[in-house]
Amino acid sequence: MSTFSESTVLWRLHRGRAHAHATLLATAGRATLAWFIDDVMDRAENYDTLELALARADDVRGALERDGWSDASG
């Protein structure tokens, strides 16, 4: 498993003036995914693999996009 010394922002979304982002922190043998709405943590989840955490991040992003959120990266 890859490890990171700092958290990594996976995506940023916006809807009107609201904004959301997902952050990943991976350590040896574990990954934590947290997502935030307007800088307030909505939820954090721990996973045994990086792949599971990334798949969940995609699921969360998809749910937000279906609810009207848009990519804020560009």
PDB file as gemmi writes it, atoms N, CA and C in Angstrom:
CRYST1    1.000    1.000    1.000  90.00  90.00  90.00 P 1                      
ATOM      1  N   MET A   1       0.852  -1.185   0.000  1.00  0.00           N  
ATOM      2  CA  MET A   1       0.000   0.000   0.000  1.00  0.00           C  
ATOM      3  C   MET A   1       0.887   1.234   0.000  1.00  0.00           C  
ATOM      4  N   SER A   2       0.539   2.204  -0.792  1.00  0.00           N  
ATOM      5  CA  SER A   2       1.234   3.479  -0.768  1.00  0.00           C  
ATOM      6  C   SER A   2       0.932   4.194   0.535  1.00  0.00           C  
ATOM      7  N   THR A   3       1.857   5.011   0.976  1.00  0.00           N  
ATOM      8  CA  THR A   3       1.615   5.826   2.162  1.00  0.00           C  
ATOM      9  C   THR A   3       1.887   7.274   1.834  1.00  0.00           C  
ATOM     10  N   PHE A   4       1.255   8.155   2.551  1.00  0.00           N  
ATOM     11  CA  PHE A   4       1.392   9.577   2.346  1.00  0.00           C  
ATOM     12  C   PHE A   4       1.720  10.204   3.689  1.00  0.00           C  
ATOM     13  N   SER A   5       2.568  11.204   3.681  1.00  0.00           N  
ATOM     14  CA  SER A   5       2.894  11.870   4.934  1.00  0.00           C  
ATOM     15  C   SER A   5       1.900  12.977   5.247  1.00  0.00           C  
ATOM     16  N   GLU A   6       1.122  13.369   4.271  1.00  0.00           N  
ATOM     17  CA  GLU A   6       0.114  14.408   4.459  1.00  0.00           C  
ATOM     18  C   GLU A   6      -1.199  13.952   3.841  1.00  0.00           C  
ATOM     19  N   SER A   7      -2.266  14.583   4.254  1.00  0.00           N  
ATOM     20  CA  SER A   7      -3.560  14.255   3.661  1.00  0.00           C  
ATOM     21  C   SER A   7      -3.598  14.736   2.215  1.00  0.00           C  
ATOM     22  N   THR A   8      -4.459  14.106   1.434  1.00  0.00           N  
ATOM     23  CA  THR A   8      -4.603  14.423   0.015  1.00  0.00           C  
ATOM     24  C   THR A   8      -6.056  14.747  -0.274  1.00  0.00           C  
ATOM     25  N   VAL A   9      -6.312  15.895  -0.887  1.00  0.00           N  
ATOM     26  CA  VAL A   9      -7.673  16.248  -1.308  1.00  0.00           C  
ATOM     27  C   VAL A   9      -7.938  15.529  -2.624  1.00  0.00           C  
ATOM     28  N   LEU A  10      -8.982  14.712  -2.639  1.00  0.00           N  
ATOM     29  CA  LEU A  10      -9.307  13.920  -3.823  1.00  0.00           C  
ATOM     30  C   LEU A  10     -10.167  14.672  -4.814  1.00  0.00           C  
ATOM     31  N   TRP A  11     -11.122  15.445  -4.310  1.00  0.00           N  
ATOM     32  CA  TRP A  11     -11.993  16.227  -5.193  1.00  0.00           C  
ATOM     33  C   TRP A  11     -12.580  17.390  -4.413  1.00  0.00           C  
ATOM     34  N   ARG A  12     -13.005  18.395  -5.186  1.00  0.00           N  
ATOM     35  CA  ARG A  12     -13.696  19.567  -4.643  1.00  0.00           C  
ATOM     36  C   ARG A  12     -14.936  19.807  -5.497  1.00  0.00           C  
ATOM     37  N   LEU A  13     -16.059  20.055  -4.836  1.00  0.00           N  
ATOM     38  CA  LEU A  13     -17.319  20.312  -5.528  1.00  0.00           C  
ATOM     39  C   LEU A  13     -17.938  21.591  -4.982  1.00  0.00           C  
ATOM     40  N   HIS A  14     -18.854  22.145  -5.753  1.00  0.00           N  
ATOM     41  CA  HIS A  14     -19.602  23.304  -5.261  1.00  0.00           C  
ATOM     42  C   HIS A  14     -21.042  23.202  -5.724  1.00  0.00           C  
ATOM     43  N   ARG A  15     -21.910  23.881  -4.971  1.00  0.00           N  
ATOM     44  CA  ARG A  15     -23.318  24.016  -5.333  1.00  0.00           C  
ATOM     45  C   ARG A  15     -23.742  25.367  -4.783  1.00  0.00           C  
ATOM     46  N   GLY A  16     -23.920  26.325  -5.688  1.00  0.00           N  
ATOM     47  CA  GLY A  16     -24.178  27.693  -5.249  1.00  0.00           C  
ATOM     48  C   GLY A  16     -22.975  28.194  -4.472  1.00  0.00           C  
ATOM     49  N   ARG A  17     -23.207  28.703  -3.270  1.00  0.00           N  
ATOM     50  CA  ARG A  17     -22.109  29.185  -2.433  1.00  0.00           C  
ATOM     51  C   ARG A  17     -21.503  28.090  -1.558  1.00  0.00           C  
ATOM     52  N   ALA A  18     -22.127  26.927  -1.519  1.00  0.00           N  
ATOM     53  CA  ALA A  18     -21.641  25.819  -0.698  1.00  0.00           C  
ATOM     54  C   ALA A  18     -20.488  25.103  -1.399  1.00  0.00           C  
ATOM     55  N   HIS A  19     -19.613  24.527  -0.613  1.00  0.00           N  
ATOM     56  CA  HIS A  19     -18.511  23.761  -1.187  1.00  0.00           C  
ATOM     57  C   HIS A  19     -18.290  22.485  -0.366  1.00  0.00           C  
ATOM     58  N   ALA A  20     -17.745  21.486  -1.043  1.00  0.00           N  
ATOM     59  CA  ALA A  20     -17.484  20.189  -0.423  1.00  0.00           C  
ATOM     60  C   ALA A  20     -16.145  19.671  -0.927  1.00  0.00           C  
ATOM     61  N   HIS A  21     -15.501  18.861  -0.113  1.00  0.00           N  
ATOM     62  CA  HIS A  21     -14.282  18.189  -0.564  1.00  0.00           C  
ATOM     63  C   HIS A  21     -14.087  16.896   0.211  1.00  0.00           C  
ATOM     64  N   ALA A  22     -13.331  15.983  -0.397  1.00  0.00           N  
ATOM     65  CA  ALA A  22     -12.974  14.717   0.241  1.00  0.00           C  
ATOM     66  C   ALA A  22     -11.474  14.695   0.458  1.00  0.00           C  
ATOM     67  N   THR A  23     -11.081  14.209   1.621  1.00  0.00           N  
ATOM     68  CA  THR A  23      -9.674  14.127   1.988  1.00  0.00           C  
ATOM     69  C   THR A  23      -9.336  12.683   2.329  1.00  0.00           C  
ATOM     70  N   LEU A  24      -8.174  12.246   1.881  1.00  0.00           N  
ATOM     71  CA  LEU A  24      -7.705  10.893   2.126  1.00  0.00           C  
ATOM     72  C   LEU A  24      -6.400  10.953   2.910  1.00  0.00           C  
ATOM     73  N   LEU A  25      -6.304  10.111   3.923  1.00  0.00           N  
ATOM     74  CA  LEU A  25      -5.066   9.937   4.668  1.00  0.00           C  
ATOM     75  C   LEU A  25      -4.764   8.449   4.670  1.00  0.00           C  
ATOM     76  N   ALA A  26      -3.672   8.071   4.021  1.00  0.00           N  
ATOM     77  CA  ALA A  26      -3.306   6.660   3.922  1.00  0.00           C  
ATOM     78  C   ALA A  26      -2.040   6.416   4.729  1.00  0.00           C  
ATOM     79  N   THR A  27      -2.067   5.372   5.522  1.00  0.00           N  
ATOM     80  CA  THR A  27      -0.901   4.940   6.280  1.00  0.00           C  
ATOM     81  C   THR A  27      -0.697   3.461   5.997  1.00  0.00           C  
ATOM     82  N   ALA A  28       0.333   2.904   6.514  1.00  0.00           N  
ATOM     83  CA  ALA A  28       0.622   1.483   6.265  1.00  0.00           C  
ATOM     84  C   ALA A  28      -0.558   0.624   6.708  1.00  0.00           C  
ATOM     85  N   GLY A  29      -1.202  -0.018   5.745  1.00  0.00           N  
ATOM     86  CA  GLY A  29      -2.281  -0.946   6.041  1.00  0.00           C  
ATOM     87  C   GLY A  29      -3.623  -0.338   6.356  1.00  0.00           C  
ATOM     88  N   ARG A  30      -3.792   0.959   6.184  1.00  0.00           N  
ATOM     89  CA  ARG A  30      -5.070   1.594   6.538  1.00  0.00           C  
ATOM     90  C   ARG A  30      -5.249   2.885   5.740  1.00  0.00           C  
ATOM     91  N   ALA A  31      -6.499   3.238   5.472  1.00  0.00           N  
ATOM     92  CA  ALA A  31      -6.806   4.501   4.791  1.00  0.00           C  
ATOM     93  C   ALA A  31      -8.030   5.109   5.457  1.00  0.00           C  
ATOM     94  N   THR A  32      -7.992   6.412   5.665  1.00  0.00           N  
ATOM     95  CA  THR A  32      -9.129   7.129   6.231  1.00  0.00           C  
ATOM     96  C   THR A  32      -9.622   8.122   5.193  1.00  0.00           C  
ATOM     97  N   LEU A  33     -10.905   8.078   4.932  1.00  0.00           N  
ATOM     98  CA  LEU A  33     -11.562   9.000   4.016  1.00  0.00           C  
ATOM     99  C   LEU A  33     -12.480   9.891   4.839  1.00  0.00           C  
ATOM    100  N   ALA A  34     -12.369  11.186   4.640  1.00  0.00           N  
ATOM    101  CA  ALA A  34     -13.273  12.130   5.303  1.00  0.00           C  
ATOM    102  C   ALA A  34     -13.779  13.099   4.256  1.00  0.00           C  
ATOM    103  N   TRP A  35     -15.053  13.485   4.386  1.00  0.00           N  
ATOM    104  CA  TRP A  35     -15.553  14.519   3.491  1.00  0.00           C  
ATOM    105  C   TRP A  35     -16.198  15.620   4.306  1.00  0.00           C  
ATOM    106  N   PHE A  36     -16.113  16.805   3.732  1.00  0.00           N  
ATOM    107  CA  PHE A  36     -16.484  18.026   4.421  1.00  0.00           C  
ATOM    108  C   PHE A  36     -17.467  18.823   3.574  1.00  0.00           C  
ATOM    109  N   ILE A  37     -18.426  19.441   4.221  1.00  0.00           N  
ATOM    110  CA  ILE A  37     -19.356  20.373   3.581  1.00  0.00           C  
ATOM    111  C   ILE A  37     -19.164  21.711   4.280  1.00  0.00           C  
ATOM    112  N   ASP A  38     -18.834  22.728   3.509  1.00  0.00           N  
ATOM    113  CA  ASP A  38     -18.567  24.062   4.070  1.00  0.00           C  
ATOM    114  C   ASP A  38     -17.602  23.992   5.251  1.00  0.00           C  
ATOM    115  N   ASP A  39     -16.523  23.235   5.075  1.00  0.00           N  
ATOM    116  CA  ASP A  39     -15.433  23.102   6.049  1.00  0.00           C  
ATOM    117  C   ASP A  39     -15.835  22.424   7.362  1.00  0.00           C  
ATOM    118  N   VAL A  40     -16.980  21.767   7.381  1.00  0.00           N  
ATOM    119  CA  VAL A  40     -17.412  20.998   8.550  1.00  0.00           C  
ATOM    120  C   VAL A  40     -17.415  19.521   8.143  1.00  0.00           C  
ATOM    121  N   MET A  41     -16.721  18.682   8.927  1.00  0.00           N  
ATOM    122  CA  MET A  41     -16.663  17.269   8.574  1.00  0.00           C  
ATOM    123  C   MET A  41     -18.060  16.661   8.610  1.00  0.00           C  
ATOM    124  N   ASP A  42     -18.445  16.063   7.492  1.00  0.00           N  
ATOM    125  CA  ASP A  42     -19.722  15.374   7.401  1.00  0.00           C  
ATOM    126  C   ASP A  42     -19.584  13.951   7.924  1.00  0.00           C  
ATOM    127  N   ARG A  43     -18.470  13.306   7.553  1.00  0.00           N  
ATOM    128  CA  ARG A  43     -18.269  11.913   7.953  1.00  0.00           C  
ATOM    129  C   ARG A  43     -16.813  11.530   7.710  1.00  0.00           C  
ATOM    130  N   ALA A  44     -16.328  10.579   8.490  1.00  0.00           N  
ATOM    131  CA  ALA A  44     -15.007   9.979   8.287  1.00  0.00           C  
ATOM    132  C   ALA A  44     -15.163   8.469   8.406  1.00  0.00           C  
ATOM    133  N   GLU A  45     -14.482   7.758   7.526  1.00  0.00           N  
ATOM    134  CA  GLU A  45     -14.567   6.298   7.513  1.00  0.00           C  
ATOM    135  C   GLU A  45     -13.169   5.708   7.345  1.00  0.00           C  
ATOM    136  N   ASN A  46     -12.905   4.600   8.016  1.00  0.00           N  
ATOM    137  CA  ASN A  46     -11.627   3.902   7.910  1.00  0.00           C  
ATOM    138  C   ASN A  46     -11.780   2.669   7.038  1.00  0.00           C  
ATOM    139  N   TYR A  47     -10.743   2.388   6.243  1.00  0.00           N  
ATOM    140  CA  TYR A  47     -10.737   1.235   5.339  1.00  0.00           C  
ATOM    141  C   TYR A  47      -9.430   0.487   5.467  1.00  0.00           C  
ATOM    142  N   ASP A  48      -9.485  -0.798   5.180  1.00  0.00           N  
ATOM    143  CA  ASP A  48      -8.298  -1.640   5.248  1.00  0.00           C  
ATOM    144  C   ASP A  48      -7.391  -1.491   4.038  1.00  0.00           C  
ATOM    145  N   THR A  49      -7.927  -0.962   2.929  1.00  0.00           N  
ATOM    146  CA  THR A  49      -7.109  -0.774   1.732  1.00  0.00           C  
ATOM    147  C   THR A  49      -7.377   0.602   1.114  1.00  0.00           C  
ATOM    148  N   LEU A  50      -6.380   1.082   0.425  1.00  0.00           N  
ATOM    149  CA  LEU A  50      -6.502   2.344  -0.302  1.00  0.00           C  
ATOM    150  C   LEU A  50      -7.566   2.230  -1.387  1.00  0.00           C  
ATOM    151  N   GLU A  51      -7.627   1.091  -2.044  1.00  0.00           N  
ATOM    152  CA  GLU A  51      -8.586   0.888  -3.125  1.00  0.00           C  
ATOM    153  C   GLU A  51     -10.032   1.023  -2.640  1.00  0.00           C  
ATOM    154  N   LEU A  52     -10.333   0.468  -1.471  1.00  0.00           N  
ATOM    155  CA  LEU A  52     -11.690   0.596  -0.923  1.00  0.00           C  
ATOM    156  C   LEU A  52     -12.020   2.047  -0.588  1.00  0.00           C  
ATOM    157  N   ALA A  53     -11.070   2.760  -0.030  1.00  0.00           N  
ATOM    158  CA  ALA A  53     -11.292   4.170   0.307  1.00  0.00           C  
ATOM    159  C   ALA A  53     -11.531   5.000  -0.948  1.00  0.00           C  
ATOM    160  N   LEU A  54     -10.754   4.744  -1.988  1.00  0.00           N  
ATOM    161  CA  LEU A  54     -10.929   5.495  -3.240  1.00  0.00           C  
ATOM    162  C   LEU A  54     -12.269   5.176  -3.893  1.00  0.00           C  
ATOM    163  N   ALA A  55     -12.686   3.921  -3.839  1.00  0.00           N  
ATOM    164  CA  ALA A  55     -13.994   3.545  -4.394  1.00  0.00           C  
ATOM    165  C   ALA A  55     -15.112   4.253  -3.633  1.00  0.00           C  
ATOM    166  N   ARG A  56     -15.011   4.322  -2.316  1.00  0.00           N  
ATOM    167  CA  ARG A  56     -16.020   5.012  -1.513  1.00  0.00           C  
ATOM    168  C   ARG A  56     -16.036   6.502  -1.831  1.00  0.00           C  
ATOM    169  N   ALA A  57     -14.859   7.099  -2.034  1.00  0.00           N  
ATOM    170  CA  ALA A  57     -14.790   8.517  -2.398  1.00  0.00           C  
ATOM    171  C   ALA A  57     -15.519   8.765  -3.711  1.00  0.00           C  
ATOM    172  N   ASP A  58     -15.366   7.855  -4.660  1.00  0.00           N  
ATOM    173  CA  ASP A  58     -16.092   7.967  -5.933  1.00  0.00           C  
ATOM    174  C   ASP A  58     -17.597   7.865  -5.716  1.00  0.00           C  
ATOM    175  N   ASP A  59     -18.018   6.964  -4.833  1.00  0.00           N  
ATOM    176  CA  ASP A  59     -19.447   6.813  -4.532  1.00  0.00           C  
ATOM    177  C   ASP A  59     -20.022   8.089  -3.920  1.00  0.00           C  
ATOM    178  N   VAL A  60     -19.296   8.669  -2.970  1.00  0.00           N  
ATOM    179  CA  VAL A  60     -19.763   9.901  -2.312  1.00  0.00           C  
ATOM    180  C   VAL A  60     -19.849  11.034  -3.333  1.00  0.00           C  
ATOM    181  N   ARG A  61     -18.820  11.168  -4.154  1.00  0.00           N  
ATOM    182  CA  ARG A  61     -18.826  12.221  -5.178  1.00  0.00           C  
ATOM    183  C   ARG A  61     -20.018  12.043  -6.116  1.00  0.00           C  
ATOM    184  N   GLY A  62     -20.254  10.808  -6.553  1.00  0.00           N  
ATOM    185  CA  GLY A  62     -21.383  10.542  -7.443  1.00  0.00           C  
ATOM    186  C   GLY A  62     -22.712  10.925  -6.815  1.00  0.00           C  
ATOM    187  N   ALA A  63     -22.888  10.606  -5.540  1.00  0.00           N  
ATOM    188  CA  ALA A  63     -24.133  10.957  -4.852  1.00  0.00           C  
ATOM    189  C   ALA A  63     -24.303  12.470  -4.777  1.00  0.00           C  
ATOM    190  N   LEU A  64     -23.229  13.181  -4.485  1.00  0.00           N  
ATOM    191  CA  LEU A  64     -23.315  14.641  -4.439  1.00  0.00           C  
ATOM    192  C   LEU A  64     -23.608  15.229  -5.823  1.00  0.00           C  
ATOM    193  N   GLU A  65     -22.963  14.709  -6.848  1.00  0.00           N  
ATOM    194  CA  GLU A  65     -23.219  15.200  -8.203  1.00  0.00           C  
ATOM    195  C   GLU A  65     -24.662  14.946  -8.628  1.00  0.00           C  
ATOM    196  N   ARG A  66     -25.215  13.808  -8.255  1.00  0.00           N  
ATOM    197  CA  ARG A  66     -26.622  13.536  -8.569  1.00  0.00           C  
ATOM    198  C   ARG A  66     -27.552  14.479  -7.811  1.00  0.00           C  
ATOM    199  N   ASP A  67     -27.061  15.042  -6.717  1.00  0.00           N  
ATOM    200  CA  ASP A  67     -27.834  15.983  -5.913  1.00  0.00           C  
ATOM    201  C   ASP A  67     -27.581  17.435  -6.339  1.00  0.00           C  
ATOM    202  N   GLY A  68     -26.885  17.628  -7.471  1.00  0.00           N  
ATOM    203  CA  GLY A  68     -26.721  18.972  -8.020  1.00  0.00           C  
ATOM    204  C   GLY A  68     -25.383  19.637  -7.785  1.00  0.00           C  
ATOM    205  N   TRP A  69     -24.425  18.952  -7.159  1.00  0.00           N  
ATOM    206  CA  TRP A  69     -23.097  19.517  -6.949  1.00  0.00           C  
ATOM    207  C   TRP A  69     -22.293  19.410  -8.242  1.00  0.00           C  
ATOM    208  N   SER A  70     -21.358  20.348  -8.450  1.00  0.00           N  
ATOM    209  CA  SER A  70     -20.526  20.375  -9.661  1.00  0.00           C  
ATOM    210  C   SER A  70     -19.057  20.446  -9.287  1.00  0.00           C  
ATOM    211  N   ASP A  71     -18.212  19.994 -10.210  1.00  0.00           N  
ATOM    212  CA  ASP A  71     -16.765  20.034 -10.019  1.00  0.00           C  
ATOM    213  C   ASP A  71     -16.298  21.472  -9.816  1.00  0.00           C  
ATOM    214  N   ALA A  72     -15.510  21.703  -8.796  1.00  0.00           N  
ATOM    215  CA  ALA A  72     -15.038  23.057  -8.479  1.00  0.00           C  
ATOM    216  C   ALA A  72     -13.586  23.263  -8.874  1.00  0.00           C  
ATOM    217  N   SER A  73     -12.986  22.318  -9.583  1.00  0.00           N  
ATOM    218  CA  SER A  73     -11.559  22.401  -9.884  1.00  0.00           C  
ATOM    219  C   SER A  73     -11.242  23.357 -11.031  1.00  0.00           C  
ATOM    220  N   GLY A  74     -12.201  23.734 -11.785  1.00  0.00           N  
ATOM    221  CA  GLY A  74     -11.818  24.565 -12.909  1.00  0.00           C  
ATOM    222  C   GLY A  74     -12.847  25.513 -13.271  1.00  0.00           C  
TER     223      GLY A  74                                                      
END                                                                             
